Amino acid sequence: MMKPQTLCCIALLMLPVAAQAIEPGPASAQQQETEGWLLLQNRNKVASQIPQTATPTERELALQRWLKKYSYEIPDFYDPDAGGKVSTK
């Protein structure tokens, strides 16, 4: 009978073989399209030629909205029933 350590080592050596059985790439057409867009964004291939700037008013409003989120108190615990009920019609 093999020792548990030997079995563990054999199992670890077999992991790369099991990982090769997984097909690489997207599983559906929608996932392929999503990954294509993400790749274009990552490589900066479809960037706009027109720089987009924010006005001082827009920047101030965005800053106020960002700061407002810190005014909410963090609860001691999460109450799942605090938000009401979900209708399943």
N, C-alpha and C positions, 0 to 999 in steps of 0.2 A: 504494500500500500504506500502511496506517495505521501510525503509530508505536506502539511498545509502551506508551508512556505514555498515549496516547489510548485504546488498548484497555483498559488498566488502569482508567482513569477511567470508561469506559463500563460495565465490569463492576461497579465499585463503585456506580455509579448504579442498576444493575439489582438489587442485593441487596434493597432494600426490597420490590420487586415479587415476588421469589422468596419472601420471608418471608411475604407475605400469602397465599400458596397453602397454607400449613400451617393445617389446621383447628384452631381453639383449643378448649380444653376436654379433659375426660377421654375416653379412647378406649374404655373398657369400663364395664360396670355396677359392677364392683368398684372401679374407680378413681374413679368418680363418688361412690360411697358413702364411700370413704376421704377424698376431698377434702371432702365434706360434713361429716364428723366433724371434720376438721382445721380447717375454717372455723368450726364451732361452738366448738371449743376456743379458737381465736384470738380470737373475739369474746366469749368468756366467757359464752356463753348457757346452757351446761349444767353450770355449776359446782354443786358440792354445797352445800347449805344448812348442813351440819354441818361445822364446821372440824375438820380432821384434825391432831392433834398427836402428837408422839412423846414417849414417857416418857424420863426421863433415862437409863435403862438402854439403851433403843433407840438414843438419840443416841450414847451411848458406844460401843456395838457397831458402829454405822455408821462412827464416826470411826476405830475400830481397824481395821476392814476397809479403809477408805480409806488409812490409813497403811501397812498391810501391803503394799500394791502397790508401795511404794517400796523394799521390802527385796529385791526381785528384781534381780539384776544384768542390765544391758543387754548382750546379746552384741555382739561386734565385727561379726559378719555373721550373716545369716539362713541357717540350714541347713534346706532344705525336707524333708529326710529324717529330721529329728530327731523328728518326731511319729509315725513309724510309717507303715504302709501303709494305703491305703484299699481296701476290698474292693468290687468291682463285680460283684455277683452278679445 
